[in-house]
Amino acid sequence: MVLFYLLCTLVWISVPETFMGFMNALFHGLDFSRIQTRRALSWWDVVYPAIVFAVWFFAAGVFFAWLRNRLGK
């Protein structure tokens, strides 16, 4: 998931207008340009969400592994 997030961020940085058009189409016309800011993207703006994704999906994996083991008995 983190690798997908980083790839998505790289595409957004490379071609922001095309990416926004794709995201708007992907989510049935929801206008993502309204949440886009004009300030430059820092490394922390990329790394922090990647850390959050990693922790969140690890926790979800632990939960589902526990649930599978619990129900499998």
C-alpha positions, 0 to 999 in steps of 0.5 A: 500500500505504501508503494502504491501511495508513493507511486501515486504521489510521484504521478501527481507531482509529475503531471498534476493537471492530468492526475486531477482530471483522472481523480475527478473522473475516477470518483464520478466527478468529485472535484478534487481541485478544490482541496489542492493548495498552491504551496510547494510539497515538502518531503514531510508531506509525502513521508508522513502519510506513508508512515500513517498508511504503513502503521494503519495497514499493519494494524489491520493485518494484525487484526485480520490475522487474529480474527482468522486464527480466532474463527479458524479454531 
